[in-house]
Structure formats: structure tokens, C-alpha cells
């Protein structure tokens, strides 16, 4: 892979994954990672685990790639990337992993010579996990019309009734989204958050009750000791981690779907 092609691959890769290009020249590019991309490529599991536990504000890293070290000063700080570099192989691998995101079109039965518009929809399958010592998972499938903002639940199920194709059909054209992809993802995430807020909280209350029962049992084992040994604190912390309720939201897959106008008009 020649260096200009490598440079373009880097820029296109991160643009496709909603990362902002902060700065670039013919020999380098600086990228602001999203939290998702930071988790995927920066190998900081302890940081993200701590953040999820504490509810802190994410601070994803930025990264500078030097795509042509022969045309940049020696004191320039950045990660040299070239064909054969482990980082490049990592990006290739994650490109395949991110292949769960597709672009697909509705196949229309066109009977006239007029061009037919297809509206862009963002479709996501999102897993919500309610975790404690027990786990409950719910899969939400949501679609967002990127022209008018309409949101459709059970979106993927509804798509099964349509004839879809990976190739843009003849006599059809795609409309330019009014709502950006990043804004669309935020809107759907907000829907999921509202769903979570309205869920019955009895699962968390029951987990807390089981925690208190286990804690009382632990205290009874050590009640005759004036000074608690280290094992007491280790067991107590382990119980806390096991029974503490937490909610995890994960986008499983999704894509862009171009459908005929008014396909799911209310």
C-alpha cells in the first residue's frame, strides 16, 4: 500500500466511524477519537471499566499518525504507520469487525421513466443489559428517518416485509440526509435512555435486598473479631461488585436503509 493511499485509508476509516480530523498534512493526520473508537483501538480497558463504574465523563484520546516519516521533522511527535505496522493490521481487522454496518436499498417496481427518491433511514439494533448477580437483556430495534426525524420501533422486523438489495435500483436516487448520522445515533440513544428510565426498577431493588442478606451473613462470620482481617474486606468488596445494579447499552449492528417515501408514515 503506497503512502498516499495509506494516508487516505486512515482519513476515510476514521471519518466513516464519526471521528473528527483535527489536523492533517500530506505526511500526518491527527484524529479525535470517539469513546467507541477509543475502546476499540486504544487498549484502555481499565480506564473505561473505571469510568463505567463511577459514571464519569468520557475523555477519549486523540492520536496522531505519521503517514510519511520522510517528509516530516524528526522531532514531530506521532505514531509512524506503514504497511506491515501492527497498528495498520489492527485497523484492517476492526474494519472487518465493523462490517456489521450495512448500506441497503428497497427494490421498487418501477413502471415509469420518472426517477424515484429513496429516503435515508438509520437502523440500529441495540442491546440493553440489566446486570447484577442476575442478568436480563432486551434487544431494541429502532429506525430513524434522516429526512423528517420519524422514529419506528421494531424496525428490522418491519424490513423483513420489504424486498431489499445492496445495489441502488435503476431509476432511483437517494435523498441527502437532513439529520447527520452522528445526530441520528444520539437521537436513538436518547430513545433507549428514556426506555431504560421507564423500566420497572424492581430488579435493582431485589438485587439490593439480596446484597443486604449476603452482607448480614458475612458480618455474622466476623462478628466476634475486634479487628477485621483483610479477607473480610475482600469478600465485602466482591459482594458489592456482584450485587450492584448496572445497566449497559450496546449497539450490536445496524446500517443505512434507503426506502421509498412515506414507507412508514404514521
Rosetta silent file (secondary structure, phi, psi, omega in degrees, C-alpha in Angstrom):
SEQUENCE: XXXXXXXXXXXXXXXXXXXXXXXXXXXXXXXXXXXXXXXXXXXXXXXXXXXXXXXXXXXXXXXXXXXXXXXXXXXXXXXXXXXXXXXXXXXXXXXXXXXXXXXXXXXXXXXXXXXXXXXXXXXXXXXXXXXXXXXXXXXXXXXXXXXXXXXXXXXXXXXXXXXXXXXXXXXXXXXXXXXXXXXXXXXXXXXXXXXXXXXXXXXXXXXXXXXXXXXXXXXXXXXXXXXXXXXXXXXXXXXXXXXXXXXXXXXXXXXXXXXXXXXXXX
SCORE:     score description
SCORE:     0.000 S_00000001
   1 L     0.000  117.247 -179.686    0.000    0.000    0.000 S_00000001
   2 L   -68.361  154.428 -172.616    1.634    3.271   -1.139 S_00000001
   3 H   -60.083  -42.024  177.048    1.836    6.055    1.427 S_00000001
   4 H   -60.269  -39.231  177.515   -0.757    8.406   -0.208 S_00000001
   5 H   -67.308  -37.678  177.489   -3.240    5.519   -0.336 S_00000001
   6 H   -62.823  -44.034  178.969   -2.382    4.664    3.249 S_00000001
   7 H   -59.572  -46.205 -179.798   -2.990    8.269    4.292 S_00000001
   8 H   -64.799  -37.557  177.533   -6.375    8.296    2.539 S_00000001
   9 H   -60.650  -45.377 -179.675   -7.313    4.985    4.127 S_00000001
  10 H   -59.572  -47.884 -178.389   -6.584    6.391    7.590 S_00000001
  11 H   -63.867  -46.401 -178.547   -8.669    9.516    6.975 S_00000001
  12 H   -66.107  -38.171 -179.991  -11.569    7.614    5.411 S_00000001
  13 H   -58.571  -49.687 -176.214  -11.520    4.951    8.130 S_00000001
  14 H   -76.317  -32.741  174.086  -11.932    7.456   10.938 S_00000001
  15 H   -61.283  -41.126 -179.118  -14.373    9.672    9.042 S_00000001
  16 H   -65.873  -21.531 -179.777  -16.567    6.607    8.486 S_00000001
  17 L  -107.877   25.815  171.441  -16.534    5.983   12.224 S_00000001
  18 L    63.711   26.965  174.486  -17.540    9.545   13.163 S_00000001
  19 L   -95.339  141.237 -176.700  -14.089   10.603   14.366 S_00000001
  20 E   -86.960  133.096  172.803  -13.045   14.208   13.761 S_00000001
  21 E   -83.240  112.348 -177.053   -9.892   15.021   11.812 S_00000001
  22 E   -81.570  -34.750 -174.661   -8.256   17.731   13.910 S_00000001
  23 E  -163.499  143.841  174.346   -5.251   18.402   11.701 S_00000001
  24 E  -157.942  153.674  171.344   -3.568   16.920    8.675 S_00000001
  25 L  -133.693 -170.740  177.744   -0.854   17.454    6.100 S_00000001
  26 L   -70.136  -11.851 -173.726    0.443   15.265    3.296 S_00000001
  27 L  -121.176   -4.984  179.754    2.549   13.414    5.903 S_00000001
  28 E  -154.465  164.294  174.399    0.429   13.206    9.046 S_00000001
  29 E  -150.098  135.287  177.703   -3.112   13.245   10.391 S_00000001
  30 E  -111.358  127.307 -172.776   -4.406   13.915   13.922 S_00000001
  31 E  -117.780  134.166  168.737   -7.686   12.249   14.881 S_00000001
  32 E   -93.069  114.133 -177.409  -10.046   12.916   17.799 S_00000001
  33 L   -76.577  150.017  168.060  -11.436    9.518   18.709 S_00000001
  34 L   -81.612  163.143  175.513  -15.000    8.884   19.794 S_00000001
  35 H   -55.155  -38.200 -178.401  -15.478    6.882   23.010 S_00000001
  36 H   -64.739  -42.846 -179.342  -16.410    3.862   20.893 S_00000001
  37 H   -73.229  -33.387  175.399  -13.250    4.049   18.807 S_00000001
  38 H   -59.709  -45.607  178.767  -11.093    4.696   21.858 S_00000001
  39 H   -62.166  -35.304 -173.184  -12.443    1.493   23.391 S_00000001
  40 H   -75.656  -38.439 -169.720  -11.869   -0.381   20.152 S_00000001
  41 H  -121.148  -11.018 -172.233   -8.266    0.535   19.331 S_00000001
  42 L   -97.819   -3.190  174.392   -6.531    2.214   22.294 S_00000001
  43 L    54.422   56.544  177.537   -6.389   -0.751   24.700 S_00000001
  44 L  -124.177   55.296 -175.286   -7.559    1.107   27.812 S_00000001
  45 H   -62.262  -36.004 -177.661   -9.952   -1.424   29.382 S_00000001
  46 H   -68.465  -38.200  177.567   -9.185   -0.376   32.960 S_00000001
  47 H   -61.419  -48.683 -176.472   -9.897    3.290   32.202 S_00000001
  48 H   -71.231  -33.512  176.027  -13.276    2.524   30.596 S_00000001
  49 H   -64.026  -43.574  178.516  -14.171   -0.011   33.270 S_00000001
  50 H   -63.117  -41.560 -178.269  -13.447    2.597   35.963 S_00000001
  51 H   -64.268  -41.496  179.389  -15.455    5.214   34.072 S_00000001
  52 H   -65.965  -36.002 -179.570  -18.477    2.922   33.769 S_00000001
  53 H   -70.242  -38.035 -174.273  -18.288    2.110   37.478 S_00000001
  54 H   -94.494  -12.695 -177.596  -18.008    5.750   38.586 S_00000001
  55 L    71.795   27.066 -178.638  -20.265    7.332   35.978 S_00000001
  56 L   -72.886  171.840 -179.968  -17.511    9.745   34.963 S_00000001
  57 L   -85.218  124.704 -179.169  -17.389   11.906   31.840 S_00000001
  58 L   -62.032  141.452  176.698  -15.637   10.114   28.943 S_00000001
  59 L  -131.687   74.351 -177.954  -12.399   11.693   27.743 S_00000001
  60 L   -63.338  151.431 -175.811  -11.458    9.803   24.563 S_00000001
  61 L   -79.907  161.127  164.784   -7.915   10.223   23.307 S_00000001
  62 E  -107.588  154.555 -176.923   -6.657   11.936   20.188 S_00000001
  63 E  -140.943  138.947  178.486   -3.994   10.227   18.146 S_00000001
  64 E  -109.947  124.622  175.539   -1.516   11.453   15.523 S_00000001
  65 E  -104.467  130.299  173.010   -0.443    9.139   12.716 S_00000001
  66 E   -95.362  110.673 -174.761    2.693    9.911   10.706 S_00000001
  67 L   -95.432   -9.496  174.813    1.961    8.501    7.273 S_00000001
  68 L  -151.392   90.146 -173.784    5.220    9.610    5.641 S_00000001
  69 H   -70.594  -14.848  178.872    8.102    9.985    8.095 S_00000001
  70 H   -75.332  -16.080 -176.666   10.497   11.003    5.295 S_00000001
  71 H  -116.791   29.845  179.790    8.626   14.261    4.811 S_00000001
  72 L  -145.281  149.702 -175.332    8.260   15.363    8.415 S_00000001
  73 L   -64.652  151.324 -175.815   10.733   16.632   11.018 S_00000001
  74 L   -65.382  -28.187 -177.923   12.387   14.124   13.334 S_00000001
  75 L   -87.579    3.020  178.443   11.101   15.859   16.473 S_00000001
  76 L   -71.819  129.808 -176.047    7.462   15.673   15.335 S_00000001
  77 L   -89.733  128.514  177.544    5.501   13.569   17.793 S_00000001
  78 L   173.279  174.701 -179.340    3.252   10.854   16.454 S_00000001
  79 E   -99.227  115.880  179.897    2.840    7.167   15.670 S_00000001
  80 E   -70.810  128.944 -178.613    4.567    6.112   12.471 S_00000001
  81 L  -126.207  134.609 -176.913    2.252    3.927   10.431 S_00000001
  82 L  -153.078  168.636  179.034    3.246    1.942    7.365 S_00000001
  83 L   -63.551  126.254 -175.686    2.336   -1.237    5.557 S_00000001
  84 L   100.618  -12.447  178.625    3.112   -4.088    7.930 S_00000001
  85 L   -68.721  140.023  179.028    2.768   -1.958   11.069 S_00000001
  86 H   -55.081  -37.242 -179.164    0.766   -3.658   13.855 S_00000001
  87 H   -63.444  -39.910 -179.563   -1.494   -0.604   14.106 S_00000001
  88 H   -65.567  -40.801  176.862   -2.437   -0.833   10.433 S_00000001
  89 H   -63.687  -35.005  176.431   -3.287   -4.503   10.786 S_00000001
  90 H   -62.314  -43.669 -179.669   -5.419   -3.574   13.798 S_00000001
  91 H   -66.200  -39.077  175.960   -7.366   -1.055   11.689 S_00000001
  92 H   -60.871  -44.020 -178.492   -7.839   -3.620    8.933 S_00000001
  93 H   -63.473  -44.462 -179.369   -9.122   -6.120   11.487 S_00000001
  94 H   -70.072  -26.638  174.251  -11.555   -3.667   13.061 S_00000001
  95 H   -60.182  -41.338  177.162  -12.787   -2.680    9.610 S_00000001
  96 H   -68.451  -38.705  179.682  -13.960   -6.275    9.235 S_00000001
  97 H   -65.235  -34.910  179.868  -15.398   -6.256   12.743 S_00000001
  98 H   -81.689    6.446  179.612  -17.315   -3.079   11.978 S_00000001
  99 H   -69.469   -0.735  174.523  -18.749   -4.770    8.921 S_00000001
 100 H   -69.260   -3.401  179.478  -21.961   -5.263   10.902 S_00000001
 101 E  -105.232  124.111 -170.945  -22.974   -1.909    9.477 S_00000001
 102 E  -121.835  166.321  172.957  -24.538   -2.131    6.039 S_00000001
 103 E  -126.753  124.319 -173.464  -25.968    0.055    3.287 S_00000001
 104 E  -147.375  157.103 -171.452  -29.022   -1.331    1.523 S_00000001
 105 E  -128.009  149.456  174.409  -31.865   -0.168   -0.739 S_00000001
 106 E   -79.672  132.273  178.885  -35.512   -1.004   -1.227 S_00000001
 107 L   -84.300  112.515 -178.939  -36.172   -2.662   -4.560 S_00000001
 108 L   -95.230  149.421  172.760  -39.027   -0.770   -6.216 S_00000001
 109 L   -90.979   92.214 -174.530  -41.252   -1.989   -9.007 S_00000001
 110 L   -85.360  126.561 -178.866  -40.740    0.939  -11.355 S_00000001
 111 L  -115.971    0.339  179.697  -43.348    1.291  -14.097 S_00000001
 112 L  -130.111  173.235  179.108  -42.471    4.759  -15.396 S_00000001
 113 L   -90.369    4.979  178.686  -39.396    6.602  -16.638 S_00000001
 114 L   -78.516  148.054  175.443  -39.514    9.050  -13.745 S_00000001
 115 L   -76.209  140.616 -177.134  -36.788    8.961  -11.127 S_00000001
 116 E  -114.217  127.507 -179.498  -37.946    7.744   -7.737 S_00000001
 117 E   -79.970  144.434  172.986  -36.457    9.123   -4.494 S_00000001
 118 E  -116.973  127.793 -178.622  -35.365    6.851   -1.667 S_00000001
 119 E   -87.563  141.519  179.992  -35.257    8.314    1.821 S_00000001
 120 E   -81.632  132.454  174.438  -32.349    7.515    4.144 S_00000001
 121 E  -121.897  137.675  169.673  -33.086    5.662    7.386 S_00000001
 122 E   -95.564  122.361  178.429  -30.647    4.877   10.152 S_00000001
 123 E  -117.334  130.663 -179.630  -31.428    1.456   11.627 S_00000001
 124 E  -132.276  138.798  167.368  -29.822    0.169   14.814 S_00000001
 125 E  -102.287  121.058 -172.547  -30.144   -2.989   16.879 S_00000001
 126 E  -123.702  128.512  178.973  -29.332   -2.061   20.469 S_00000001
 127 E   -99.014  127.497  176.107  -28.881   -4.430   23.390 S_00000001
 128 E  -109.735  120.565 -178.825  -29.837   -3.224   26.870 S_00000001
 129 E  -111.893  124.347  174.463  -28.429   -5.349   29.704 S_00000001
 130 E  -100.498  109.899 -168.185  -29.731   -5.048   33.254 S_00000001
 131 E  -116.599  137.332  166.677  -26.937   -6.554   35.347 S_00000001
 132 L  -153.828 -136.388  171.443  -26.471   -7.604   38.961 S_00000001
 133 L   -71.890  -14.673  172.817  -25.940  -11.144   40.249 S_00000001
 134 L  -121.528  162.454 -174.675  -28.601  -11.910   37.657 S_00000001
 135 E  -136.582  133.780  175.033  -28.829  -10.547   34.126 S_00000001
 136 E  -126.012  132.574 -178.852  -31.704   -9.561   31.868 S_00000001
 137 E  -120.926  139.221  178.208  -31.161   -8.488   28.265 S_00000001
 138 E  -128.636  133.125  178.073  -33.551   -6.684   25.937 S_00000001
 139 E  -103.523  123.137  177.597  -32.944   -6.089   22.236 S_00000001
 140 E  -108.982  134.310  176.667  -34.359   -2.895   20.754 S_00000001
 141 E  -118.511  114.474 -173.872  -34.561   -2.356   17.013 S_00000001
 142 E  -125.321  142.964  175.715  -35.069    1.285   16.057 S_00000001
 143 E  -122.865  139.083  179.464  -35.250    3.137   12.766 S_00000001
 144 E  -126.563  121.948  174.851  -34.833    6.888   12.271 S_00000001
 145 E   -74.338  117.937 -175.384  -35.817    8.722    9.102 S_00000001
 146 L   -81.944    6.126  173.181  -32.913   11.102    8.439 S_00000001
 147 L   -99.510  -50.539 -173.453  -35.167   13.440    6.461 S_00000001
 148 L  -114.994   -2.807  176.291  -38.099   14.060    8.818 S_00000001
 149 L    82.842    4.790  179.070  -36.962   12.564   12.133 S_00000001
 150 L   -63.387  137.689  178.394  -39.674    9.873   12.302 S_00000001
 151 E  -114.892  131.548 -177.702  -38.736    7.007   14.631 S_00000001
 152 E  -121.317  122.489  174.935  -40.059    3.488   14.052 S_00000001
 153 E   -78.467  167.253 -177.015  -39.777    0.694   16.662 S_00000001
 154 L    47.725   42.277 -171.900  -39.240   -2.975   15.681 S_00000001
 155 H   -62.706  -48.115 -176.793  -37.564   -1.539   12.602 S_00000001
 156 H   -63.772  -34.642  177.395  -35.631   -4.617   11.485 S_00000001
 157 H   -63.330  -40.894  179.970  -38.743   -6.770   11.783 S_00000001
 158 H   -66.695  -31.968 -179.837  -40.625   -4.383    9.501 S_00000001
 159 H   -65.534  -24.569 -178.803  -37.795   -4.511    6.956 S_00000001
 160 L   -63.869  -18.461 -179.904  -38.378   -8.247    6.544 S_00000001
 161 L   -85.327   -6.201 -176.532  -41.584   -7.438    4.665 S_00000001
 162 L  -104.050  158.944  171.419  -39.669   -5.471    2.018 S_00000001
 163 L   -93.621  117.893 -174.355  -37.545   -6.541   -0.934 S_00000001
 164 E  -117.647  152.443 -178.978  -34.060   -5.170   -0.304 S_00000001
 165 E  -143.850  145.831  178.019  -30.921   -5.063   -2.429 S_00000001
 166 L   -77.296   -6.502 -177.943  -27.312   -3.964   -1.813 S_00000001
 167 L  -111.403  136.719  177.785  -27.288   -2.154   -5.171 S_00000001
 168 L   -59.448  121.584 -177.305  -29.088    1.110   -5.897 S_00000001
 169 L   -65.192  155.147  175.805  -32.058    0.130   -8.109 S_00000001
 170 L   -61.352  147.757  177.139  -32.459    1.546  -11.598 S_00000001
 171 L    63.982   23.082  177.427  -34.489    4.744  -11.911 S_00000001
 172 E  -126.291  152.988  173.663  -33.963    5.528   -8.208 S_00000001
 173 E  -140.154  154.247 -178.551  -31.858    8.108   -6.409 S_00000001
 174 E   -95.296  135.825  177.525  -31.039    8.640   -2.743 S_00000001
 175 L   -79.876  145.386  179.257  -32.083   11.798   -0.937 S_00000001
 176 L   -75.150  128.332 -179.547  -29.440   13.688    1.032 S_00000001
 177 L   -60.422  142.225  171.471  -29.973   13.334    4.801 S_00000001
 178 L   -89.794  -36.861  177.363  -31.038   16.431    6.713 S_00000001
 179 L   -92.641  127.592 -179.288  -30.156   14.814   10.039 S_00000001
 180 L   -70.393  160.586 -179.094  -26.498   13.804   10.306 S_00000001
 181 H   -62.443  -44.119 -179.219  -25.501   10.268   11.169 S_00000001
 182 H   -64.660  -39.114  177.195  -23.925   11.278   14.483 S_00000001
 183 H   -67.114  -37.314  178.759  -27.019   13.292   15.424 S_00000001
 184 H   -63.712  -41.878  178.222  -29.220   10.356   14.428 S_00000001
 185 H   -62.905  -40.180  178.727  -27.300    7.980   16.682 S_00000001
 186 H   -63.584  -39.618  179.113  -27.670   10.446   19.554 S_00000001
 187 H   -63.161  -43.849 -179.927  -31.430   10.641   18.965 S_00000001
 188 H   -69.347  -35.825  175.362  -31.797    6.873   19.053 S_00000001
 189 H   -61.543  -37.089  178.527  -29.596    6.646   22.138 S_00000001
 190 H   -65.013  -38.523  176.247  -31.938    9.145   23.805 S_00000001
 191 H   -61.394  -43.621  179.982  -34.898    6.902   22.976 S_00000001
 192 H   -64.662  -41.574  178.724  -33.090    3.970   24.573 S_00000001
 193 H   -61.543  -40.352  177.690  -32.252    6.040   27.662 S_00000001
 194 H   -64.481  -40.486  176.911  -35.926    7.013   28.003 S_00000001
 195 H   -59.370  -45.041 -179.217  -36.878    3.344   27.689 S_00000001
 196 H   -63.711  -43.173 -179.178  -34.421    2.458   30.461 S_00000001
 197 H   -62.326  -30.428 -177.640  -35.691    5.247   32.724 S_00000001
 198 L   -91.465   -2.145  179.095  -39.266    3.979   32.355 S_00000001
 199 L   -71.443  150.280  174.613  -38.399    0.335   33.042 S_00000001
 200 L   -59.680  129.932 -176.903  -39.564   -1.317   36.259 S_00000001
 201 L   -94.390    9.751 -177.004  -36.788   -0.944   38.861 S_00000001
 202 H   -61.901  -30.980  179.727  -37.805   -3.953   40.933 S_00000001
 203 H   -60.719  -38.919  179.875  -34.869   -5.969   39.529 S_00000001
 204 H   -73.138  -38.454  178.854  -32.426   -3.476   41.092 S_00000001
 205 H   -65.264  -39.287  178.574  -34.343   -3.357   44.381 S_00000001
 206 H   -67.242  -37.297  177.400  -34.356   -7.149   44.578 S_00000001
 207 H   -64.808  -40.375  178.085  -30.617   -7.232   43.898 S_00000001
 208 H   -63.682  -39.074  179.280  -30.061   -4.732   46.703 S_00000001
 209 H   -65.170  -41.735  177.659  -32.140   -6.895   49.049 S_00000001
 210 H   -65.243  -35.409  177.537  -30.081   -9.988   48.171 S_00000001
 211 H   -62.133  -45.312 -179.520  -26.926   -7.947   48.740 S_00000001
 212 H   -63.346  -36.436  177.510  -28.076   -6.961   52.222 S_00000001
 213 H   -64.667  -44.920  179.210  -28.819  -10.606   53.041 S_00000001
 214 H   -66.444  -36.830  179.827  -25.351  -11.693   51.929 S_00000001
 215 H   -66.041  -40.982  178.475  -23.772   -8.764   53.770 S_00000001
 216 H   -63.901  -38.338  178.273  -25.559   -9.719   57.002 S_00000001
 217 H   -65.825  -40.953  177.985  -24.312  -13.279   56.611 S_00000001
 218 H   -62.396  -44.132 -179.658  -20.769  -12.042   56.068 S_00000001
 219 H   -61.354  -35.586 -178.729  -20.948   -9.826   59.149 S_00000001
 220 H   -66.772  -30.317  178.692  -22.103  -12.789   61.233 S_00000001
 221 H   -67.753  -31.202 -173.862  -18.996  -14.734   60.268 S_00000001
 222 H  -111.908   10.515 -172.061  -16.700  -11.997   61.553 S_00000001
 223 L   -66.320  -24.200 -177.941  -18.792  -10.511   64.384 S_00000001
 224 L   -86.210   -3.407 -178.523  -16.615  -11.953   67.159 S_00000001
 225 L   -96.115  127.534  178.026  -13.434  -10.369   65.799 S_00000001
 226 L   -69.090  -38.675  179.908  -12.476   -6.945   67.129 S_00000001
 227 L  -117.407  121.844 -176.055  -10.251   -6.284   64.144 S_00000001
 228 L   -74.278  134.419  176.425  -11.450   -7.458   60.764 S_00000001
 229 L   -74.826  168.911 -178.671   -8.893   -9.374   58.640 S_00000001
 230 H   -60.805  -33.953 -178.811   -8.131   -8.469   55.040 S_00000001
 231 H   -59.842  -32.441  178.793  -10.290  -11.355   53.809 S_00000001
 232 H   -61.729  -47.056 -177.304  -13.356   -9.621   55.273 S_00000001
 233 H   -70.421  -34.343  177.308  -12.822   -6.506   53.180 S_00000001
 234 H   -64.896  -45.562  179.808  -12.017   -8.549   50.071 S_00000001
 235 H   -65.548  -39.200 -179.195  -15.250  -10.551   50.429 S_00000001
 236 H   -64.515  -42.218  179.092  -17.276   -7.432   51.158 S_00000001
 237 H   -66.861  -38.765  179.049  -15.974   -5.688   48.033 S_00000001
 238 H   -63.897  -39.142  177.374  -16.630   -8.791   45.945 S_00000001
 239 H   -65.161  -40.943  179.357  -20.230   -8.905   47.159 S_00000001
 240 H   -60.540  -45.651 -179.417  -20.683   -5.240   46.366 S_00000001
 241 H   -66.581  -35.889 -178.669  -19.444   -5.724   42.796 S_00000001
 242 H   -68.803  -43.483 -171.912  -21.582   -8.822   42.316 S_00000001
 243 H   -96.599  -11.263 -178.347  -24.873   -7.368   43.518 S_00000001
 244 L   -64.526  124.296  179.755  -24.513   -3.707   42.486 S_00000001
 245 L   -69.873  140.769  175.528  -27.123   -2.991   39.770 S_00000001
 246 E  -148.724  155.427 -179.967  -25.811   -1.609   36.497 S_00000001
 247 E  -125.209  128.615  179.481  -27.202   -1.002   33.038 S_00000001
 248 E  -119.310  133.055  179.113  -25.169   -1.449   29.854 S_00000001
 249 E  -115.996  126.839 -175.820  -26.256   -0.220   26.425 S_00000001
 250 E  -136.822  129.250  173.180  -24.532   -1.660   23.370 S_00000001
 251 E   -80.272  118.040 -177.308  -25.116   -1.119   19.661 S_00000001
 252 E   -81.430  -52.089  177.930  -24.983   -4.600   18.142 S_00000001
 253 E  -165.744  179.939 -179.267  -25.262   -3.707   14.464 S_00000001
 254 E   168.907 -161.646  179.782  -27.170   -1.546   12.050 S_00000001
 255 E   169.510 -175.201  176.618  -26.860    0.382    8.833 S_00000001
 256 E  -101.888  129.983 -178.219  -28.288    2.830    6.350 S_00000001
 257 E  -124.499  123.895 -178.351  -31.507    1.820    4.652 S_00000001
 258 E  -104.106  112.617 -172.052  -32.866    3.738    1.670 S_00000001
 259 E  -121.920  159.141  179.642  -36.623    3.277    1.429 S_00000001
 260 E   -62.387  156.094 -178.747  -39.420    4.734   -0.663 S_00000001
 261 L   -60.776  144.423  176.594  -41.085    7.918    0.585 S_00000001
 262 L    61.292   27.381 -178.256  -43.780    7.588    3.248 S_00000001
 263 L   -59.664  -42.779 -179.153  -42.839    3.933    3.832 S_00000001
 264 L  -124.521   38.963 -178.579  -43.742    4.104    7.495 S_00000001
 265 L   -63.281  131.909 -179.132  -45.772    7.270    7.611 S_00000001
 266 L   -68.653    0.000    0.000  -47.882    7.472   10.792 S_00000001
